[in-house]
Amino acid sequence: MQGRRYRPTTTWARAILLRLHRWLPDRLLVAVMDGEFAALTLLDAISPHMVAITRLVLQPVSHGLAKTRLQHVAIAAAMNLVRIGNWMAGVPIAPTRRSHFGQLVEFARTS
């Protein structure tokens, strides 16, 4: 193939997405892309016209178990803060399950 220059995938994607915006200017476009399309130049070009959802990792060092552990610790801390807030506000804990015998005893007391 002589005479044709190589165009990266991100260049093709940019052209297609901008053409799609020209065809549908009054629509909100959401582009969901793979990590391959997480080039800052592509995202810069399409960001004024549409929403781009991609897997952009600015710090690739933070992968693996350490990141997963950090997420678990953050979620546990957030859950504990919610529980403490509910306790301080006097929100009752959800009722626990009762055995069938416990239900019968309560029914006998009320009747």
C-alpha distances in whole Angstrom, upper triangle without the diagonal:
4,7,6,9,10,13,16,18,21,19,18,22,23,22,23,26,27,26,28,31,31,31,34,36,39,38,38,35,35,31,32,29,28,29,25,26,29,27,30,27,26,30,31,29,30,34,36,34,34,36,33,34,33,33,34,35,37,39,37,40,42,41,43,46,48,46,47,51,51,50,53,55,54,54,58,59,58,60,63,63,63,66,68,68,69,72,73,73,75,72,73,71,70,73,72,73,76,77,79,82,82,81,84,86,85,86,89,90,89,91
4,6,8,11,14,17,19,22,20,19,23,24,22,24,27,27,27,29,32,31,32,35,36,40,39,39,36,36,33,34,31,30,31,27,27,30,28,30,28,27,31,31,29,31,34,36,35,35,37,35,36,34,35,35,37,37,40,38,41,43,42,45,48,49,48,49,52,52,51,54,57,56,56,60,61,60,62,65,65,65,68,70,69,70,73,74,74,76,74,75,73,72,75,75,75,79,80,82,85,84,84,87,89,88,88,92,92,92,94
4,6,10,12,16,19,21,18,18,21,22,20,22,25,25,24,27,29,29,30,33,34,38,37,37,34,35,32,33,30,30,30,26,26,29,26,28,26,25,29,29,27,29,32,33,32,33,35,33,35,33,34,34,36,36,39,38,41,43,42,45,48,49,47,49,52,52,51,54,56,55,56,59,60,59,61,64,64,64,67,69,68,69,72,73,73,75,73,74,73,72,75,74,75,79,80,82,85,84,84,87,89,87,88,92,92,91,93
4,7,9,12,15,17,14,14,18,18,17,18,22,22,21,24,26,26,27,30,31,35,34,34,31,31,28,29,26,26,27,23,22,25,23,25,22,22,25,26,24,25,29,30,29,30,31,29,31,29,31,30,33,33,36,35,38,40,39,41,45,46,44,45,49,48,47,51,53,52,52,56,56,55,57,60,60,60,63,65,64,66,69,70,69,72,69,71,69,68,71,71,71,75,76,78,81,81,80,83,85,84,84,88,88,87,89
4,6,10,13,14,12,12,16,17,15,18,21,21,21,23,25,25,27,29,30,34,33,33,30,29,26,27,24,24,24,20,20,22,20,22,19,19,23,23,21,23,27,28,28,28,30,27,29,27,28,28,30,30,32,31,35,37,36,39,42,43,41,43,46,46,45,48,50,49,49,53,54,53,55,58,57,58,61,62,62,63,66,67,67,69,67,68,67,66,69,69,70,73,75,77,80,79,78,82,83,82,83,86,87,86,88
4,7,10,12,10,11,14,15,14,16,19,20,20,22,24,25,26,28,29,33,32,31,28,27,24,24,21,21,21,17,17,19,17,20,17,17,21,22,20,21,25,27,26,26,27,25,26,24,25,24,26,27,29,28,31,33,32,35,39,40,38,39,43,42,41,44,47,45,46,49,50,49,52,54,54,55,57,59,59,60,63,64,64,66,64,65,63,63,66,65,66,70,71,73,76,75,75,78,80,79,80,83,83,83,85
4,7,8,6,7,10,11,11,13,15,16,17,19,21,21,23,25,26,29,28,27,24,24,20,21,18,18,18,14,14,16,14,17,14,13,17,18,16,18,21,23,22,23,24,21,23,21,22,22,24,25,27,26,30,31,31,33,37,38,35,37,40,40,39,42,44,43,43,47,48,47,49,52,51,51,54,56,56,57,60,61,61,63,61,62,60,60,63,62,63,67,69,71,74,73,72,76,77,76,77,80,81,80,82
4,5,5,7,9,10,11,13,15,16,17,19,20,22,23,25,26,29,27,26,23,22,18,18,15,15,14,11,10,13,11,14,12,11,15,16,15,16,19,22,21,21,21,19,20,17,18,18,20,21,24,22,26,28,27,30,33,34,32,33,37,36,35,38,40,39,40,43,44,43,45,48,48,48,51,53,52,54,57,57,57,60,57,59,57,56,59,59,60,64,65,67,70,69,69,72,74,72,74,77,77,76,79
4,5,5,6,9,10,11,12,14,15,16,18,20,21,22,24,26,25,23,20,18,15,15,12,12,12,8,8,11,10,13,12,10,13,15,14,15,18,20,19,19,19,16,17,15,16,16,19,20,23,22,25,27,25,28,32,33,30,31,35,34,33,36,38,37,37,41,42,41,43,46,46,46,48,50,50,51,54,55,55,57,55,56,54,53,56,56,57,61,62,64,67,66,66,69,71,69,70,74,74,73,75
4,5,5,6,9,10,10,12,14,15,16,18,20,21,21,24,23,21,18,16,13,13,11,11,11,8,6,9,7,10,9,6,10,12,11,11,14,17,16,16,16,13,14,13,14,14,17,18,21,20,24,25,24,27,31,31,29,30,34,33,31,35,37,35,36,39,40,39,41,44,43,43,46,48,48,49,52,53,52,55,52,54,52,52,55,55,56,60,61,63,67,65,65,68,70,68,69,73,73,72,74
4,5,5,6,9,10,11,12,14,15,17,19,20,21,24,23,22,18,18,15,16,14,15,15,12,10,12,10,12,9,7,11,12,10,11,15,17,16,16,18,15,17,16,18,17,20,21,24,24,27,29,28,31,35,35,32,34,37,36,35,38,40,38,39,43,43,42,44,47,46,46,50,51,50,52,55,56,55,58,55,57,56,55,58,58,59,63,65,67,70,69,68,71,73,71,72,76,76,75,77
4,5,5,6,9,10,11,12,14,15,17,18,20,23,21,21,17,17,14,15,13,14,15,12,10,14,12,15,12,10,13,15,12,13,16,18,17,16,18,16,17,16,19,19,22,23,26,26,29,30,29,32,36,36,34,35,38,38,36,39,41,40,40,43,44,43,45,48,47,47,50,52,51,52,56,56,56,58,56,57,56,55,58,58,59,62,64,66,69,68,67,70,72,71,71,75,75,74,76
4,5,5,6,8,10,10,12,14,15,16,17,20,18,17,14,13,10,12,10,11,13,11,8,11,11,13,11,8,10,13,11,10,13,15,14,13,14,12,14,13,16,16,19,21,24,24,28,28,27,30,33,34,31,32,36,35,33,36,38,36,36,40,41,39,41,44,44,43,47,49,48,49,52,53,52,54,52,53,52,51,54,54,55,59,61,62,66,64,64,67,69,67,68,71,72,70,73
4,6,5,6,8,10,11,12,14,15,16,19,18,17,13,14,11,13,12,14,15,13,10,12,10,11,9,6,9,10,7,7,11,13,11,12,13,12,14,14,17,17,20,21,24,24,28,29,28,31,35,35,32,33,37,35,34,37,39,37,37,41,41,40,42,45,44,44,47,49,48,49,52,53,52,54,52,54,53,52,55,55,57,60,62,64,67,66,65,68,70,68,69,73,73,71,74
4,6,5,6,9,10,11,12,14,15,18,18,17,15,15,13,16,15,17,18,16,13,15,14,15,12,10,12,13,10,10,13,14,13,13,16,15,17,17,20,20,24,25,28,28,32,32,32,35,38,39,36,37,40,39,37,40,43,40,41,44,45,43,45,48,47,47,50,52,51,52,55,56,55,57,55,57,56,55,58,58,59,63,65,66,70,69,67,71,73,71,71,75,75,74,76
4,6,5,6,9,10,11,12,14,17,16,16,12,13,11,13,13,15,18,16,13,16,15,17,15,11,13,15,12,10,14,15,13,13,15,14,16,17,20,20,24,25,29,28,32,33,32,34,38,38,35,36,40,39,36,39,42,40,39,43,44,42,44,47,46,46,49,51,50,51,54,55,54,56,53,55,54,53,56,56,57,60,62,64,67,66,65,68,70,68,69,73,73,71,73
4,5,5,6,9,10,10,12,14,13,12,9,10,8,11,11,14,16,15,12,14,14,15,13,10,11,12,10,7,11,12,9,9,11,10,13,14,18,18,22,23,27,27,31,31,30,33,36,36,33,34,37,36,34,37,39,37,37,40,41,39,41,44,43,42,46,48,46,47,51,51,50,53,50,52,51,50,53,53,54,58,60,62,65,64,62,66,68,66,66,70,70,69,71
4,5,5,6,9,10,10,13,13,13,10,12,11,14,15,18,19,18,15,16,15,16,13,10,11,12,8,7,10,10,8,9,12,12,16,17,20,20,24,25,29,29,33,33,33,36,39,39,36,37,40,38,36,39,42,39,39,43,43,41,43,46,45,44,48,49,48,49,52,53,52,54,52,54,53,52,55,56,57,61,63,64,68,66,65,68,70,68,69,72,72,71,73
4,5,5,6,9,10,13,13,14,12,14,13,16,17,20,22,20,17,19,19,19,17,14,15,16,12,11,14,14,11,12,15,15,18,20,23,23,27,28,32,32,36,36,36,38,41,42,38,39,43,42,39,42,44,42,42,46,46,44,46,49,48,47,50,52,51,52,55,56,54,57,54,56,55,54,57,58,59,62,64,66,69,68,66,70,72,70,70,74,74,72,74
4,5,5,6,8,11,10,11,9,11,11,14,15,18,21,20,17,19,19,20,18,15,15,16,13,11,14,14,10,10,13,14,16,18,22,23,26,28,31,32,35,35,35,37,40,41,37,38,41,40,37,40,43,40,40,43,44,42,43,47,46,44,48,50,48,49,52,53,52,54,51,53,52,51,54,54,55,59,61,62,66,64,63,66,68,66,66,70,70,69,71
4,5,5,5,8,8,9,7,10,11,15,16,20,22,21,18,19,19,19,17,14,14,15,12,9,11,10,7,8,11,13,16,18,22,22,26,27,31,32,35,35,35,37,40,40,37,38,41,39,37,40,42,39,39,42,43,40,42,45,44,43,46,48,47,47,51,51,50,52,50,52,51,50,53,54,55,59,61,62,66,64,63,66,68,66,66,70,70,68,70
4,6,5,9,10,12,11,14,15,18,19,23,25,24,20,22,22,21,19,17,17,17,14,12,14,13,10,11,15,16,20,22,25,26,29,30,34,35,38,38,38,41,44,44,40,41,45,43,41,44,46,43,42,46,47,44,46,49,48,47,50,52,50,51,54,55,53,56,53,55,55,54,57,58,59,62,64,66,69,68,66,70,71,69,69,73,73,71,73
4,6,9,9,12,11,14,15,18,20,23,26,25,22,24,24,24,22,19,19,20,17,14,17,16,12,13,16,18,21,23,26,27,31,33,36,36,40,40,39,42,45,45,42,42,45,44,42,44,47,44,43,47,47,45,46,50,49,47,51,53,51,51,55,55,54,56,53,55,55,53,56,57,58,61,64,65,68,67,65,68,70,68,68,72,72,70,72
4,6,6,8,8,12,14,17,19,23,25,25,22,23,24,24,22,19,19,19,17,14,15,14,11,11,14,16,19,22,25,26,30,32,35,36,39,39,38,41,43,44,40,40,44,42,39,42,44,41,41,44,45,42,43,47,46,44,47,49,47,48,52,52,50,53,50,52,51,50,53,54,55,58,60,62,65,64,62,65,67,65,65,69,69,67,69
4,6,8,9,13,15,18,20,24,26,26,22,23,24,23,21,19,18,18,16,13,14,12,9,10,13,16,19,22,26,26,30,31,35,36,39,38,38,41,43,44,40,41,44,42,39,42,44,41,40,44,44,41,43,46,45,43,47,49,47,47,51,51,49,52,49,51,51,50,53,54,55,59,61,63,66,64,63,66,68,65,66,69,69,67,69
4,7,9,13,15,19,22,25,28,28,24,25,26,25,24,21,20,20,18,15,15,13,10,11,14,17,20,23,26,27,31,32,36,37,40,39,39,42,44,44,40,40,43,42,39,41,43,40,39,43,43,40,42,45,43,42,45,47,45,45,49,49,47,49,47,49,49,48,51,52,53,57,59,60,64,62,60,63,65,63,63,67,66,64,66
4,6,10,12,16,19,22,25,25,22,23,24,23,23,20,18,19,18,14,14,13,10,9,11,14,17,20,24,25,28,30,33,34,38,37,36,39,41,41,37,37,40,39,36,38,40,37,36,40,40,37,39,42,41,39,42,44,42,43,46,47,45,47,44,47,46,45,48,49,50,54,56,57,60,59,57,60,62,60,60,64,64,62,64
4,7,10,13,16,20,22,23,20,20,21,21,21,18,16,17,16,12,12,11,8,6,8,11,13,17,20,21,25,27,30,31,34,33,33,35,37,37,34,34,37,35,32,35,37,34,33,36,37,34,35,39,37,36,39,41,39,39,43,44,42,44,42,44,43,42,45,46,47,51,53,55,58,56,55,58,60,57,58,62,62,60,62
4,6,10,13,16,19,19,16,17,19,18,18,15,13,15,14,10,10,11,8,5,6,9,11,14,18,19,23,24,28,28,32,31,30,33,35,35,32,32,35,34,31,34,36,33,32,36,36,34,35,39,38,36,39,42,40,40,44,45,43,45,43,45,44,43,46,47,48,51,53,55,58,57,55,59,60,58,59,62,62,61,63
4,6,10,13,16,17,14,14,17,17,17,14,12,15,14,10,10,12,10,6,5,6,7,11,14,16,19,22,25,25,29,27,27,29,31,32,28,28,31,30,27,30,32,30,29,32,33,31,32,36,35,33,37,39,37,38,41,42,41,43,40,42,41,40,43,44,45,49,51,52,56,54,53,56,58,56,57,60,60,59,61
4,6,10,12,13,10,11,14,14,15,11,10,13,13,9,10,13,11,7,6,5,6,8,12,14,17,20,23,23,26,26,25,27,30,30,27,27,31,29,27,30,32,30,29,33,34,31,33,36,36,35,38,40,39,40,43,44,43,45,42,44,43,42,45,45,46,50,52,54,57,56,54,58,60,58,58,62,62,61,63
4,7,10,11,9,10,13,15,16,13,11,15,15,12,13,16,14,11,8,6,5,6,9,12,15,18,21,21,24,23,22,24,26,27,24,24,27,27,24,27,29,27,27,30,31,29,31,34,34,33,36,38,37,38,41,42,42,44,41,42,41,40,43,43,44,47,49,51,54,53,52,56,57,55,56,60,60,59,61
4,7,8,6,8,11,13,14,11,10,14,14,12,13,17,15,13,11,7,6,5,8,10,13,16,19,18,22,21,20,22,25,26,23,23,27,26,24,27,29,28,27,31,32,30,32,35,35,35,38,40,39,40,43,44,44,46,43,45,43,42,45,45,46,49,51,53,56,55,54,58,59,58,59,62,62,61,64
4,5,6,7,11,13,15,13,12,16,17,15,16,20,19,16,14,10,9,6,6,9,12,15,17,16,19,19,17,19,22,24,21,21,25,25,23,25,28,27,27,30,31,30,32,35,35,35,38,40,39,40,43,45,44,46,44,45,43,42,45,44,45,49,51,53,56,55,54,58,59,58,59,62,63,62,64
4,5,5,9,11,14,12,12,15,17,16,16,20,20,18,15,12,10,6,5,6,9,12,14,12,16,16,14,17,20,21,18,19,23,23,21,24,27,25,26,29,30,29,31,34,34,34,37,39,39,40,43,44,44,46,44,45,43,42,45,45,46,50,51,54,57,56,55,59,60,59,60,63,64,63,65
4,6,7,11,13,11,12,15,16,16,17,20,20,18,17,13,12,9,8,9,11,14,16,14,18,19,17,20,23,24,22,23,26,26,25,28,30,29,29,33,34,33,35,38,38,38,41,43,43,44,47,48,48,50,48,49,47,46,49,49,50,53,55,57,60,59,59,62,64,62,64,67,67,66,69
4,5,9,10,7,8,12,12,12,13,17,17,15,14,10,10,7,8,9,12,14,17,16,20,20,19,22,25,26,23,24,28,27,26,29,31,29,30,33,34,33,35,38,38,38,41,43,42,43,46,47,47,49,47,49,47,46,49,49,50,54,56,58,61,60,59,63,64,63,64,67,67,66,69
4,6,9,7,7,10,12,12,12,16,17,15,13,9,9,6,6,5,8,10,13,13,17,17,17,20,23,23,21,22,25,24,23,26,28,27,27,31,31,30,33,35,35,35,38,40,40,41,44,45,45,47,45,47,45,44,48,48,49,53,55,57,60,58,58,62,63,61,63,66,66,65,68
4,5,5,6,9,10,11,12,16,16,15,15,11,12,10,10,8,10,11,14,14,18,19,19,22,26,26,23,25,28,27,26,29,31,29,30,34,34,33,36,38,38,38,41,43,42,44,47,47,47,50,48,50,48,48,51,51,53,56,58,61,64,62,62,65,67,65,66,70,70,69,71
4,5,5,6,9,10,10,13,15,15,14,11,13,11,12,9,11,10,14,15,19,20,20,24,27,26,24,26,29,27,26,30,31,29,30,34,34,32,35,38,37,37,41,42,41,43,46,46,46,49,47,49,48,48,51,51,53,57,59,61,64,63,62,66,67,65,67,70,70,69,71
4,6,5,6,9,10,13,14,14,15,12,15,13,15,12,15,14,18,19,22,23,24,27,31,30,27,30,33,31,30,33,35,33,34,37,37,36,39,41,40,41,44,45,44,46,49,49,49,52,50,52,51,51,54,55,56,60,62,64,67,66,65,69,70,68,69,73,73,72,74
4,5,5,6,8,11,12,12,12,10,12,11,13,12,15,15,19,19,23,24,24,27,31,30,27,29,32,31,29,33,35,32,33,37,37,35,38,41,40,40,43,45,44,45,48,49,48,51,49,51,50,49,53,53,54,58,60,62,65,64,63,67,68,66,67,71,71,70,72
4,5,5,6,9,10,10,9,7,10,9,11,10,13,14,17,18,22,22,23,26,29,29,25,27,30,28,27,30,32,29,30,34,34,32,35,38,37,37,40,41,40,42,45,45,45,48,45,48,46,46,49,50,52,55,58,60,63,61,60,64,65,63,64,68,68,67,69
4,6,5,8,10,11,11,10,13,13,15,13,16,15,19,20,24,24,25,29,32,31,28,30,33,30,29,33,34,31,32,36,36,34,37,39,38,38,42,43,41,43,46,46,46,49,47,49,48,48,52,52,54,58,60,63,65,64,63,67,68,66,67,70,70,69,71
4,6,7,8,10,11,11,14,14,17,15,19,18,22,23,27,27,28,31,34,34,31,32,36,34,32,36,37,34,35,39,39,37,39,42,41,41,44,46,44,46,49,49,49,51,49,52,51,50,54,55,56,60,62,64,67,66,65,68,70,68,69,72,72,71,73
4,6,5,6,8,8,11,12,16,15,18,19,23,24,27,27,28,31,34,33,30,31,35,33,31,34,36,33,33,37,37,35,38,41,39,39,42,44,42,44,47,47,46,49,47,49,48,48,51,52,53,57,59,61,64,63,62,65,67,65,66,69,69,68,70
4,5,6,6,7,10,12,15,14,17,18,21,23,26,26,26,30,32,32,28,30,33,31,29,32,33,31,31,35,34,32,35,38,36,36,39,41,39,41,44,44,43,46,44,46,45,45,49,49,51,55,57,59,62,61,60,63,65,62,63,67,67,65,68
4,6,8,10,14,16,19,18,21,21,25,26,30,29,30,33,36,35,32,33,36,34,32,35,36,33,33,37,37,34,37,40,38,37,41,42,40,42,45,45,44,47,45,48,47,47,50,51,53,57,59,61,64,62,61,65,66,64,65,68,68,66,69
4,7,10,13,16,19,19,22,23,27,28,31,31,31,34,37,37,33,34,37,35,33,36,37,34,34,38,38,36,38,41,39,38,42,44,42,43,46,46,45,48,46,48,47,47,50,51,53,56,59,61,64,62,61,64,66,63,64,68,67,66,68
4,6,10,13,16,17,20,21,25,26,29,29,29,31,34,34,30,31,34,32,30,33,35,32,31,35,35,33,35,38,37,36,39,41,39,40,44,44,43,45,43,45,44,44,47,48,49,53,55,57,60,59,57,61,62,60,61,64,64,63,65
4,7,10,13,14,17,19,22,23,27,25,25,28,30,30,27,27,30,29,26,29,31,28,28,31,32,29,31,34,33,32,36,37,36,37,40,41,40,42,40,42,41,40,44,44,46,50,52,54,57,55,54,58,59,57,58,61,61,60,62
4,6,10,11,14,16,19,20,23,23,22,25,28,28,24,25,28,27,24,27,29,27,27,30,31,29,31,34,33,32,36,38,36,37,41,41,41,43,41,42,41,41,44,44,46,50,52,54,57,55,54,58,59,57,58,62,62,60,63
4,7,9,12,15,18,18,21,20,19,22,24,25,21,22,25,24,21,24,26,24,23,27,28,26,28,31,30,30,33,35,34,35,38,39,38,41,38,40,38,38,41,41,43,46,49,51,54,52,51,55,56,54,55,59,59,58,60
4,6,9,12,15,15,18,17,17,19,22,22,19,20,23,22,20,23,25,23,23,27,28,26,28,31,31,31,34,36,35,36,39,40,40,42,40,41,40,39,42,42,44,47,49,51,55,53,53,56,57,56,57,60,60,60,62
4,6,10,12,11,15,14,13,16,18,19,16,17,20,19,17,20,23,21,21,25,26,25,27,30,30,30,33,35,34,36,38,39,39,42,39,41,39,38,41,41,43,46,48,51,54,52,52,55,57,55,56,60,60,59,62
4,6,9,9,13,13,13,16,19,19,16,17,20,19,18,21,23,21,22,26,26,25,28,30,30,30,33,35,35,36,39,40,40,42,40,42,40,40,43,43,45,49,51,53,56,54,54,58,59,57,59,62,62,61,64
4,6,6,9,9,9,13,16,16,13,15,18,16,16,19,21,19,21,24,25,24,27,29,29,30,33,34,34,36,38,39,39,42,40,42,40,40,43,43,45,48,50,53,56,54,54,58,59,57,59,62,62,61,64
4,6,9,9,11,15,18,16,14,17,19,17,17,21,22,20,22,25,25,25,28,30,29,31,34,35,34,37,39,39,40,43,41,43,41,42,45,45,47,51,53,55,58,56,56,60,61,59,61,64,64,63,66
4,5,6,8,12,15,13,11,15,17,15,16,19,20,19,21,24,24,24,27,29,29,30,33,34,34,36,38,39,40,42,41,42,41,41,44,44,46,50,52,55,57,55,56,59,60,59,61,64,63,63,66
4,5,6,10,13,12,11,14,16,15,16,19,20,20,22,24,25,25,28,30,30,31,34,35,36,38,40,40,41,44,42,43,41,42,45,44,46,49,51,54,56,55,55,59,60,59,61,64,63,63,66
4,6,9,11,10,10,13,15,14,15,18,19,19,21,23,24,25,27,29,29,31,33,34,35,37,39,40,41,43,42,43,41,41,44,44,46,49,51,54,56,55,55,59,59,58,60,63,63,63,66
4,7,9,7,6,9,11,10,11,14,15,15,17,20,20,21,24,25,26,27,29,30,31,33,35,36,37,40,38,39,37,38,41,40,42,45,47,50,52,51,52,55,56,55,57,60,59,59,62
4,7,7,6,8,11,11,11,14,16,16,18,20,21,22,24,26,27,28,30,31,32,34,36,37,38,40,38,39,37,37,40,39,41,44,46,49,51,50,50,54,55,53,56,59,58,58,61
4,6,6,7,9,10,11,13,15,16,17,19,20,22,23,25,26,28,29,31,32,34,35,37,38,40,38,38,36,36,38,37,39,42,43,46,49,47,48,52,52,52,54,57,57,57,60
4,5,5,6,8,10,10,12,14,15,16,18,20,21,22,24,26,27,28,30,32,33,34,36,37,36,36,33,34,36,35,36,39,41,44,46,45,46,49,50,49,51,54,54,54,57
4,5,5,6,9,10,11,12,14,15,16,18,20,21,23,25,26,27,29,30,31,33,35,36,35,36,33,34,36,35,37,40,42,45,47,46,47,50,50,50,52,55,54,55,58
4,5,5,6,9,10,11,12,14,15,17,18,20,21,23,24,26,27,29,30,32,33,35,33,34,32,32,35,34,36,40,41,44,47,45,46,49,50,49,51,54,54,54,57
4,5,5,6,9,10,11,12,14,15,17,18,20,21,23,24,26,27,29,30,32,33,31,32,29,30,32,31,33,36,38,41,43,42,42,46,47,46,48,51,50,51,54
4,5,5,6,9,10,11,12,14,15,17,18,20,21,22,24,26,27,29,30,32,30,31,28,29,31,30,32,35,37,40,42,41,42,45,45,44,47,50,49,50,53
4,5,5,6,9,10,11,12,14,15,17,19,20,21,23,24,26,27,29,30,29,30,28,29,31,31,33,36,38,42,44,42,43,46,46,45,48,51,50,50,53
4,5,5,6,9,10,11,12,14,15,17,18,20,21,23,24,26,27,29,27,28,26,26,29,29,31,34,36,40,42,40,40,44,45,43,45,48,48,48,51
4,5,5,6,9,10,11,12,14,15,17,18,20,21,22,24,26,27,25,26,23,24,27,26,28,31,33,36,38,37,37,41,41,40,43,45,45,45,48
4,5,5,6,9,10,11,12,14,15,16,18,20,21,22,24,26,24,25,23,24,27,26,29,32,34,37,39,37,38,42,42,41,43,46,45,45,49
4,5,5,6,9,10,11,12,14,15,17,18,20,21,23,24,23,24,22,24,27,27,29,33,35,38,40,38,39,42,42,41,43,46,45,45,49
4,5,5,6,9,10,11,12,14,15,17,18,20,21,23,21,22,20,20,24,23,26,29,32,35,37,35,35,39,39,38,40,43,42,42,45
4,5,5,6,9,10,11,12,14,15,16,18,20,21,20,20,18,19,22,21,24,27,30,33,35,33,34,37,37,36,38,41,40,40,44
4,5,5,6,9,10,10,12,14,15,16,18,20,19,20,18,20,23,23,26,29,32,36,37,35,35,39,39,37,40,43,41,42,45
4,5,5,6,9,10,11,12,14,15,17,18,17,19,17,19,22,23,26,29,32,35,37,34,35,38,38,36,39,42,41,40,44
4,5,5,6,9,10,11,12,14,15,17,15,16,14,15,18,19,22,25,28,31,33,30,31,35,35,33,35,38,37,37,40
4,5,5,6,8,10,10,12,14,15,14,15,13,16,19,19,22,25,28,32,33,30,31,35,34,33,35,38,37,37,40
4,5,5,6,9,10,10,12,14,14,15,15,17,20,21,25,28,31,34,35,33,33,37,36,34,37,40,38,38,41
4,5,5,6,9,10,10,12,11,13,12,14,18,19,22,25,29,32,33,30,31,34,34,32,34,37,36,35,39
4,5,5,6,9,10,11,9,10,9,12,15,16,20,23,26,29,30,27,28,31,31,29,32,34,33,33,36
4,5,5,6,9,10,10,12,11,14,17,19,22,25,28,32,33,29,30,34,33,31,34,36,34,34,38
4,5,5,6,9,9,11,12,15,18,20,24,26,30,33,34,31,31,35,34,31,34,37,35,34,38
4,5,5,6,5,8,9,11,15,17,20,23,27,29,31,27,28,31,30,28,30,33,31,31,34
4,5,5,6,7,8,12,14,16,20,22,26,29,30,26,27,30,29,27,30,32,30,30,33
4,5,8,10,12,15,18,20,24,26,30,32,33,30,30,33,32,30,32,35,32,32,36
4,6,9,11,14,17,20,24,26,29,32,33,29,29,33,32,29,31,34,31,31,34
4,6,9,12,14,17,21,23,26,29,30,26,26,29,28,25,28,30,28,27,31
4,7,9,12,15,18,20,24,27,28,24,24,27,27,24,26,29,27,26,30
4,6,8,11,15,17,21,23,24,20,20,24,23,20,23,25,23,23,26
4,6,9,12,15,18,21,22,19,19,23,22,20,22,25,24,23,27
4,6,10,12,16,19,20,17,17,21,21,18,20,23,22,22,25
4,7,9,13,15,16,13,13,17,17,15,17,20,19,19,22
4,7,10,13,14,12,12,16,16,14,17,20,19,20,23
4,7,10,12,10,10,13,14,13,15,18,18,19,21
4,7,8,6,6,10,11,10,12,15,15,16,18
4,5,5,6,9,10,11,12,14,16,17,19
4,5,5,6,9,10,11,12,14,16,17
4,5,5,6,9,10,10,12,14,15
4,5,5,6,9,10,11,13,14
4,5,5,6,9,10,11,12
4,5,5,6,9,10,11
4,5,5,6,9,10
4,5,5,6,9
4,5,5,6
4,6,5
4,6
4
